[in-house]
Amino acid sequence: MQTLEQNETEVLELLTEQKDLVVYNDDFNTFDHVIESLIKVCKHEVEQAVQCTYIVHFNGKCQVKRGDYEKLEPMCTALLERGITAEIQ
């Protein structure tokens, strides 16, 4: 029973460490710029980048990537450097 509880705890810790990279809508960036940025920075396929861009446009934000902080931080920084409003939640 001790091993099962320990494994459950380790799985829960891994799940809670997952973060979301969220991109927000703005009035500055073009669809093409956001799409290109998601492809280059987040390694999205074209269709995924287009879908995320439309979600950002119509909903005001979109979770574009999920992972641990260390993986998402350089992506967030790269998006910010491209003028795209993004944060890790």
N, C-alpha and C positions, 0 to 999 in steps of 0.2 A: 504494500500500500504506500509506503514511503516513496518508492521510485515513481509511482503513478502521480502522486501529488507533486513531486519535484518536477516531473516532465510537464504537467499542466501549468505549473508556475513559470517554467521557462518559456512555454508557448505564449502564455499571456504577456510576459515581459517583451517578447519579440513583437507581438501584435501591437502593444501599446507604444512601441518605439517608432512605428510607422507614421510618417508625416505626409501631408499633401502639399504639393506645389500648386498654388492658385494664381491664375492670371486674371486681372481686372480690366474692365472696359475703360476706355478713355476716348477723348475727342481728338487725339493727335495721330495715332498710328493707323496706317491703312491695313485693310484685310491682307493684302499681299505681304506686307512687312511682318505681320503677326504670324501668318502661315509659314513664311520662310524661316522665321526665328524658331518656331516650334519644331520644324523639320531639322534645322541645324543644331539647335541647343538640346532639345528633348528627344531627338532621334525618332520623331513621329513619322509615320507614313503620310503621304499627301492627304489621303482621305481623312485620316484622324486629325491632322492639323486643321483642315478645312472645317470639320465638325466642331472642334474645340473653339475655333474662331467665331463661328456662328453662335455657339452657346455663350461665349463671352459677350458678344454683341447684344443678344436678346435677353440674357439673364443677368448681365452685369459682371459675371465672374464664371470661371470654370476651373475645376481641379484637373490639371493637365498631366500630372505625374504623381505617383505614390512611391514612397521608399523611405529609407532612413535619412536622417538629417545630413550626414556626410555625403551622401549621393546627390541630394537635392540642392545643397548649398551652392555648389559651383554653377548649377543650371540657373538658379534664382539670380545669382550675381550676373551671369551672362545676359539673362533677359533684361535685368535692370540696366545694364550697360547699353543695351539696344533701345532703351527708352520705353520698355514695356513694364507696366506696373505689375509686380508679382511679389508674393510672400510665401513663406513656409508656415503652415499651420499644423 
